[in-house]
Amino acid sequence: MILDIMKYSNEELGAMGDEEILRLSQSVPDVFAELVRRYEKPFLRKAMSILYVSEDAEEIVQDTFTRIYVYAKKYEAMEGAKFSSWAYTI
């Protein structure tokens, strides 16, 4: 598995779409960190706008990423909808 991870540079992961990274993370879990890198700050901003307590917002965001990973196989790309729409509903 370590050899699989080494196949993907940060540059390559950065060029991949969210859906592609989500699918790849099912066989190479470490690439899921790229989705965390992309969405952690926006998710925290959204959570803070609702909760107003940073510790609670951080906990919710962590739970959100866990659910995204766990339910990744249920994700279905839909015309006119982005991965981020699905992720924010979680």
C-alpha positions, 0 to 999 in steps of 0.5 A: 500500500505504501507503494500505491501512495507514493505513486501520487504526488501532491501536484497530481492529487491537486489536479484530480477532481473530488469524486476521483479522489473519493473513489481512489481513497477507497483503495488508498486511504491516505489520499483522503487527506487531500479532500480534508485539505480542500474542505476543512476550512470551508466546513469549519466556516459553515459549522462556526456560522451555525454553532459559534463554538470552535470546539463543537464546530471542529468536532462536527467537521471531524465527524463529517469527514468520517461520514464522507469516508464511510459512505463514499461507496454510496456517493453517486455523481449527478448531473448538475451537482457537485461532490461538495453539495453532497458533502455539505449535506452530510 
